[in-house]
Amino acid sequence: MGRTRKPVVEVRRSQRRRRTVSAYREGERVVVLIPDRFSRAEETEWVARMLARLAAREERVRRTDNELFGRANKLIARYLADRARDVVPASVRWVTNQNGRWGSCTPDDGTIRISHRIQEMPDWVIDYVLLHELAHLVVPSHNAAFWDLVNRYPKAERARGYLEGISAATGLVLADD
């Protein structure tokens, strides 16, 4: 287990802000917005409080391998029910070594690996990538039969566009497979 690094905190004071305090991530830093009238002691107290709230919120939304496996089973039931006997993943997990792909599947042993890079993306994008990999358990190649399975997902085209946009914006060349 790696140690959690303390984030860089930027405090922004506002004369218009009267009582409310908020915090959000901006890249690697945490921005805390406070009223200008707060004392240094109040600032210190509120920064600590907001860091704790932000950490708690992020912990609630952290995606696990178990959650991913459960999501895969729901997608099978919803979009691949007629092929359920063929779509039996042995494992579905997040990985950090997918640098050129959003996900990958090894049909021979039923393992599916999903890049950690999409963990914070919207659910419908994660579902698309996951369904794409699940479809490989039925059809290993990217032929017409494969795309017929993937396109059962109603947001398939939208998700592909989203992923293409992310690739273009970040300069990463990542593929479906």
LOLUMDO-188065 format. One record per residue (C-alpha): chain; x, y, z; residue number from 1. Coordinates in steps of 0.02 Angstrom, whole numbers, plus 50000, padded with zeros to 5 digits. Example, Ala and Ser with C-alpha at 12.3 -4.5 7.8 and 13.67 -1.06 7.14 Angstrom:
<rs>
<r><chain>A</chain><px>50615</px><py>49775</py><pz>50390</pz><n>1</n></r>
<r><chain>A</chain><px>50684</px><py>49947</py><pz>50357</pz><n>2</n></r>
</rs>
This chain:
<rs>
<r><chain>A</chain><px>50000</px><py>50000</py><pz>50000</pz><n>1</n></r>
<r><chain>A</chain><px>50067</px><py>50170</py><pz>49951</pz><n>2</n></r>
<r><chain>A</chain><px>50056</px><py>50312</py><pz>50073</pz><n>3</n></r>
<r><chain>A</chain><px>49930</px><py>50447</py><pz>50036</pz><n>4</n></r>
<r><chain>A</chain><px>50018</px><py>50610</py><pz>50000</pz><n>5</n></r>
<r><chain>A</chain><px>49952</px><py>50767</py><pz>50079</pz><n>6</n></r>
<r><chain>A</chain><px>49876</px><py>50871</py><pz>49938</pz><n>7</n></r>
<r><chain>A</chain><px>49935</px><py>51045</py><pz>49893</pz><n>8</n></r>
<r><chain>A</chain><px>49801</px><py>51163</py><pz>49958</pz><n>9</n></r>
<r><chain>A</chain><px>49761</px><py>51332</py><pz>49883</pz><n>10</n></r>
<r><chain>A</chain><px>49650</px><py>51444</py><pz>49988</pz><n>11</n></r>
<r><chain>A</chain><px>49551</px><py>51574</py><pz>49892</pz><n>12</n></r>
<r><chain>A</chain><px>49472</px><py>51713</py><pz>49995</pz><n>13</n></r>
<r><chain>A</chain><px>49321</px><py>51806</py><pz>49931</pz><n>14</n></r>
<r><chain>A</chain><px>49244</px><py>51968</py><pz>49992</pz><n>15</n></r>
<r><chain>A</chain><px>49077</px><py>51916</py><pz>49915</pz><n>16</n></r>
<r><chain>A</chain><px>49074</px><py>51750</py><pz>50008</pz><n>17</n></r>
<r><chain>A</chain><px>48991</px><py>51778</py><pz>50177</pz><n>18</n></r>
<r><chain>A</chain><px>48973</px><py>51613</py><pz>50269</pz><n>19</n></r>
<r><chain>A</chain><px>48994</px><py>51468</py><pz>50149</pz><n>20</n></r>
<r><chain>A</chain><px>49151</px><py>51366</py><pz>50126</pz><n>21</n></r>
<r><chain>A</chain><px>49179</px><py>51245</py><pz>49983</pz><n>22</n></r>
<r><chain>A</chain><px>49319</px><py>51139</py><pz>49913</pz><n>23</n></r>
<r><chain>A</chain><px>49357</px><py>51048</py><pz>49752</pz><n>24</n></r>
<r><chain>A</chain><px>49502</px><py>50966</py><pz>49661</pz><n>25</n></r>
<r><chain>A</chain><px>49589</px><py>51059</py><pz>49523</pz><n>26</n></r>
<r><chain>A</chain><px>49714</px><py>50936</py><pz>49452</pz><n>27</n></r>
<r><chain>A</chain><px>49830</px><py>50884</py><pz>49592</pz><n>28</n></r>
<r><chain>A</chain><px>49783</px><py>51028</py><pz>49706</pz><n>29</n></r>
<r><chain>A</chain><px>49634</px><py>51058</py><pz>49819</pz><n>30</n></r>
<r><chain>A</chain><px>49555</px><py>51230</py><pz>49810</pz><n>31</n></r>
<r><chain>A</chain><px>49464</px><py>51290</py><pz>49967</pz><n>32</n></r>
<r><chain>A</chain><px>49351</px><py>51441</py><pz>49949</pz><n>33</n></r>
<r><chain>A</chain><px>49322</px><py>51541</py><pz>50108</pz><n>34</n></r>
<r><chain>A</chain><px>49255</px><py>51712</py><pz>50158</pz><n>35</n></r>
<r><chain>A</chain><px>49387</px><py>51848</py><pz>50162</pz><n>36</n></r>
<r><chain>A</chain><px>49343</px><py>51894</py><pz>50342</pz><n>37</n></r>
<r><chain>A</chain><px>49399</px><py>51724</py><pz>50413</pz><n>38</n></r>
<r><chain>A</chain><px>49546</px><py>51732</py><pz>50534</pz><n>39</n></r>
<r><chain>A</chain><px>49700</px><py>51622</py><pz>50505</pz><n>40</n></r>
<r><chain>A</chain><px>49637</px><py>51504</py><pz>50641</pz><n>41</n></r>
<r><chain>A</chain><px>49467</px><py>51489</py><pz>50556</pz><n>42</n></r>
<r><chain>A</chain><px>49554</px><py>51461</py><pz>50390</pz><n>43</n></r>
<r><chain>A</chain><px>49660</px><py>51320</py><pz>50463</pz><n>44</n></r>
<r><chain>A</chain><px>49506</px><py>51241</py><pz>50544</pz><n>45</n></r>
<r><chain>A</chain><px>49403</px><py>51250</py><pz>50384</pz><n>46</n></r>
<r><chain>A</chain><px>49542</px><py>51186</py><pz>50271</pz><n>47</n></r>
<r><chain>A</chain><px>49559</px><py>51031</py><pz>50382</pz><n>48</n></r>
<r><chain>A</chain><px>49370</px><py>51009</py><pz>50387</pz><n>49</n></r>
<r><chain>A</chain><px>49352</px><py>51025</py><pz>50198</pz><n>50</n></r>
<r><chain>A</chain><px>49498</px><py>50907</py><pz>50162</pz><n>51</n></r>
<r><chain>A</chain><px>49411</px><py>50777</py><pz>50272</pz><n>52</n></r>
<r><chain>A</chain><px>49245</px><py>50804</py><pz>50181</pz><n>53</n></r>
<r><chain>A</chain><px>49327</px><py>50791</py><pz>50011</pz><n>54</n></r>
<r><chain>A</chain><px>49418</px><py>50631</py><pz>50061</pz><n>55</n></r>
<r><chain>A</chain><px>49256</px><py>50555</py><pz>50128</pz><n>56</n></r>
<r><chain>A</chain><px>49164</px><py>50599</py><pz>49967</pz><n>57</n></r>
<r><chain>A</chain><px>49303</px><py>50524</py><pz>49860</pz><n>58</n></r>
<r><chain>A</chain><px>49305</px><py>50367</py><pz>49967</pz><n>59</n></r>
<r><chain>A</chain><px>49118</px><py>50344</py><pz>49939</pz><n>60</n></r>
<r><chain>A</chain><px>49138</px><py>50351</py><pz>49750</pz><n>61</n></r>
<r><chain>A</chain><px>49299</px><py>50249</py><pz>49740</pz><n>62</n></r>
<r><chain>A</chain><px>49269</px><py>50104</py><pz>49624</pz><n>63</n></r>
<r><chain>A</chain><px>49326</px><py>49931</py><pz>49676</pz><n>64</n></r>
<r><chain>A</chain><px>49358</px><py>49768</py><pz>49583</pz><n>65</n></r>
<r><chain>A</chain><px>49206</px><py>49692</py><pz>49668</pz><n>66</n></r>
<r><chain>A</chain><px>49096</px><py>49836</py><pz>49611</pz><n>67</n></r>
<r><chain>A</chain><px>49166</px><py>49817</py><pz>49434</pz><n>68</n></r>
<r><chain>A</chain><px>49129</px><py>49630</py><pz>49433</pz><n>69</n></r>
<r><chain>A</chain><px>48951</px><py>49663</py><pz>49492</pz><n>70</n></r>
<r><chain>A</chain><px>48930</px><py>49795</py><pz>49357</pz><n>71</n></r>
<r><chain>A</chain><px>48990</px><py>49668</py><pz>49227</pz><n>72</n></r>
<r><chain>A</chain><px>48858</px><py>49543</py><pz>49284</pz><n>73</n></r>
<r><chain>A</chain><px>48721</px><py>49675</py><pz>49271</pz><n>74</n></r>
<r><chain>A</chain><px>48777</px><py>49719</py><pz>49094</pz><n>75</n></r>
<r><chain>A</chain><px>48777</px><py>49535</py><pz>49045</pz><n>76</n></r>
<r><chain>A</chain><px>48600</px><py>49514</py><pz>49111</pz><n>77</n></r>
<r><chain>A</chain><px>48539</px><py>49671</py><pz>49024</pz><n>78</n></r>
<r><chain>A</chain><px>48627</px><py>49668</py><pz>48855</pz><n>79</n></r>
<r><chain>A</chain><px>48698</px><py>49494</py><pz>48830</pz><n>80</n></r>
<r><chain>A</chain><px>48567</px><py>49383</py><pz>48913</pz><n>81</n></r>
<r><chain>A</chain><px>48546</px><py>49277</py><pz>48756</pz><n>82</n></r>
<r><chain>A</chain><px>48735</px><py>49242</py><pz>48761</pz><n>83</n></r>
<r><chain>A</chain><px>48751</px><py>49226</py><pz>48951</pz><n>84</n></r>
<r><chain>A</chain><px>48823</px><py>49049</py><pz>48939</pz><n>85</n></r>
<r><chain>A</chain><px>48964</px><py>49116</py><pz>48830</pz><n>86</n></r>
<r><chain>A</chain><px>48995</px><py>49272</py><pz>48935</pz><n>87</n></r>
<r><chain>A</chain><px>49067</px><py>49207</py><pz>49098</pz><n>88</n></r>
<r><chain>A</chain><px>49213</px><py>49315</py><pz>49152</pz><n>89</n></r>
<r><chain>A</chain><px>49335</px><py>49231</py><pz>49270</pz><n>90</n></r>
<r><chain>A</chain><px>49391</px><py>49400</py><pz>49336</pz><n>91</n></r>
<r><chain>A</chain><px>49355</px><py>49583</py><pz>49305</pz><n>92</n></r>
<r><chain>A</chain><px>49475</px><py>49707</py><pz>49383</pz><n>93</n></r>
<r><chain>A</chain><px>49550</px><py>49879</py><pz>49377</pz><n>94</n></r>
<r><chain>A</chain><px>49732</px><py>49887</py><pz>49323</pz><n>95</n></r>
<r><chain>A</chain><px>49862</px><py>50025</py><pz>49318</pz><n>96</n></r>
<r><chain>A</chain><px>49969</px><py>49955</py><pz>49177</pz><n>97</n></r>
<r><chain>A</chain><px>49848</px><py>49988</py><pz>49032</pz><n>98</n></r>
<r><chain>A</chain><px>49938</px><py>50133</py><pz>48950</pz><n>99</n></r>
<r><chain>A</chain><px>49877</px><py>50110</py><pz>48772</pz><n>100</n></r>
<r><chain>A</chain><px>49703</px><py>50037</py><pz>48800</pz><n>101</n></r>
<r><chain>A</chain><px>49545</px><py>50075</py><pz>48896</pz><n>102</n></r>
<r><chain>A</chain><px>49524</px><py>49891</py><pz>48932</pz><n>103</n></r>
<r><chain>A</chain><px>49576</px><py>49717</py><pz>48877</pz><n>104</n></r>
<r><chain>A</chain><px>49507</px><py>49542</py><pz>48877</pz><n>105</n></r>
<r><chain>A</chain><px>49589</px><py>49371</py><pz>48865</pz><n>106</n></r>
<r><chain>A</chain><px>49450</px><py>49258</py><pz>48801</pz><n>107</n></r>
<r><chain>A</chain><px>49551</px><py>49099</py><pz>48832</pz><n>108</n></r>
<r><chain>A</chain><px>49549</px><py>49122</py><pz>49021</pz><n>109</n></r>
<r><chain>A</chain><px>49404</px><py>49244</py><pz>49038</pz><n>110</n></r>
<r><chain>A</chain><px>49503</px><py>49386</py><pz>49117</pz><n>111</n></r>
<r><chain>A</chain><px>49451</px><py>49566</py><pz>49090</pz><n>112</n></r>
<r><chain>A</chain><px>49560</px><py>49712</py><pz>49139</pz><n>113</n></r>
<r><chain>A</chain><px>49497</px><py>49891</py><pz>49139</pz><n>114</n></r>
<r><chain>A</chain><px>49615</px><py>50040</py><pz>49143</pz><n>115</n></r>
<r><chain>A</chain><px>49615</px><py>50141</py><pz>49303</pz><n>116</n></r>
<r><chain>A</chain><px>49614</px><py>50294</py><pz>49188</pz><n>117</n></r>
<r><chain>A</chain><px>49425</px><py>50276</py><pz>49168</pz><n>118</n></r>
<r><chain>A</chain><px>49382</px><py>50252</py><pz>49353</pz><n>119</n></r>
<r><chain>A</chain><px>49327</px><py>50433</py><pz>49372</pz><n>120</n></r>
<r><chain>A</chain><px>49233</px><py>50440</py><pz>49206</pz><n>121</n></r>
<r><chain>A</chain><px>49043</px><py>50434</py><pz>49200</pz><n>122</n></r>
<r><chain>A</chain><px>48959</px><py>50267</py><pz>49233</pz><n>123</n></r>
<r><chain>A</chain><px>48893</px><py>50255</py><pz>49054</pz><n>124</n></r>
<r><chain>A</chain><px>49072</px><py>50266</py><pz>48986</pz><n>125</n></r>
<r><chain>A</chain><px>49134</px><py>50132</py><pz>49106</pz><n>126</n></r>
<r><chain>A</chain><px>48985</px><py>50024</py><pz>49057</pz><n>127</n></r>
<r><chain>A</chain><px>49029</px><py>50042</py><pz>48874</pz><n>128</n></r>
<r><chain>A</chain><px>49211</px><py>49992</py><pz>48898</pz><n>129</n></r>
<r><chain>A</chain><px>49159</px><py>49847</py><pz>49008</pz><n>130</n></r>
<r><chain>A</chain><px>49027</px><py>49787</py><pz>48884</pz><n>131</n></r>
<r><chain>A</chain><px>49155</px><py>49801</py><pz>48744</pz><n>132</n></r>
<r><chain>A</chain><px>49271</px><py>49684</py><pz>48839</pz><n>133</n></r>
<r><chain>A</chain><px>49129</px><py>49566</py><pz>48888</pz><n>134</n></r>
<r><chain>A</chain><px>49081</px><py>49552</py><pz>48704</pz><n>135</n></r>
<r><chain>A</chain><px>49257</px><py>49485</py><pz>48670</pz><n>136</n></r>
<r><chain>A</chain><px>49214</px><py>49333</py><pz>48775</pz><n>137</n></r>
<r><chain>A</chain><px>49088</px><py>49291</py><pz>48637</pz><n>138</n></r>
<r><chain>A</chain><px>49179</px><py>49360</py><pz>48484</pz><n>139</n></r>
<r><chain>A</chain><px>49368</px><py>49384</py><pz>48505</pz><n>140</n></r>
<r><chain>A</chain><px>49390</px><py>49494</py><pz>48351</pz><n>141</n></r>
<r><chain>A</chain><px>49316</px><py>49661</py><pz>48301</pz><n>142</n></r>
<r><chain>A</chain><px>49205</px><py>49592</py><pz>48164</pz><n>143</n></r>
<r><chain>A</chain><px>49023</px><py>49635</py><pz>48124</pz><n>144</n></r>
<r><chain>A</chain><px>48955</px><py>49507</py><pz>48249</pz><n>145</n></r>
<r><chain>A</chain><px>49061</px><py>49585</py><pz>48386</pz><n>146</n></r>
<r><chain>A</chain><px>49001</px><py>49762</py><pz>48348</pz><n>147</n></r>
<r><chain>A</chain><px>48821</px><py>49700</py><pz>48343</pz><n>148</n></r>
<r><chain>A</chain><px>48842</px><py>49643</py><pz>48524</pz><n>149</n></r>
<r><chain>A</chain><px>48927</px><py>49804</py><pz>48580</pz><n>150</n></r>
<r><chain>A</chain><px>48799</px><py>49913</py><pz>48494</pz><n>151</n></r>
<r><chain>A</chain><px>48660</px><py>49837</py><pz>48599</pz><n>152</n></r>
<r><chain>A</chain><px>48718</px><py>49964</py><pz>48727</pz><n>153</n></r>
<r><chain>A</chain><px>48613</px><py>50120</py><pz>48689</pz><n>154</n></r>
<r><chain>A</chain><px>48753</px><py>50242</py><pz>48731</pz><n>155</n></r>
<r><chain>A</chain><px>48890</px><py>50150</py><pz>48634</pz><n>156</n></r>
<r><chain>A</chain><px>48915</px><py>50284</py><pz>48503</pz><n>157</n></r>
<r><chain>A</chain><px>48909</px><py>50423</py><pz>48632</pz><n>158</n></r>
<r><chain>A</chain><px>49037</px><py>50334</py><pz>48741</pz><n>159</n></r>
<r><chain>A</chain><px>49153</px><py>50305</py><pz>48594</pz><n>160</n></r>
<r><chain>A</chain><px>49143</px><py>50491</py><pz>48556</pz><n>161</n></r>
<r><chain>A</chain><px>49179</px><py>50534</py><pz>48737</pz><n>162</n></r>
<r><chain>A</chain><px>49333</px><py>50422</py><pz>48740</pz><n>163</n></r>
<r><chain>A</chain><px>49394</px><py>50493</py><pz>48574</pz><n>164</n></r>
<r><chain>A</chain><px>49375</px><py>50668</py><pz>48647</pz><n>165</n></r>
<r><chain>A</chain><px>49473</px><py>50621</py><pz>48802</pz><n>166</n></r>
<r><chain>A</chain><px>49610</px><py>50546</py><pz>48693</pz><n>167</n></r>
<r><chain>A</chain><px>49619</px><py>50703</py><pz>48586</pz><n>168</n></r>
<r><chain>A</chain><px>49615</px><py>50823</py><pz>48734</pz><n>169</n></r>
<r><chain>A</chain><px>49749</px><py>50733</py><pz>48833</pz><n>170</n></r>
<r><chain>A</chain><px>49859</px><py>50687</py><pz>48687</pz><n>171</n></r>
<r><chain>A</chain><px>49848</px><py>50505</py><pz>48737</pz><n>172</n></r>
<r><chain>A</chain><px>49823</px><py>50381</py><pz>48599</pz><n>173</n></r>
<r><chain>A</chain><px>49712</px><py>50253</py><pz>48683</pz><n>174</n></r>
<r><chain>A</chain><px>49613</px><py>50120</py><pz>48591</pz><n>175</n></r>
<r><chain>A</chain><px>49458</px><py>50019</py><pz>48630</pz><n>176</n></r>
<r><chain>A</chain><px>49564</px><py>49864</py><pz>48625</pz><n>177</n></r>
</rs>
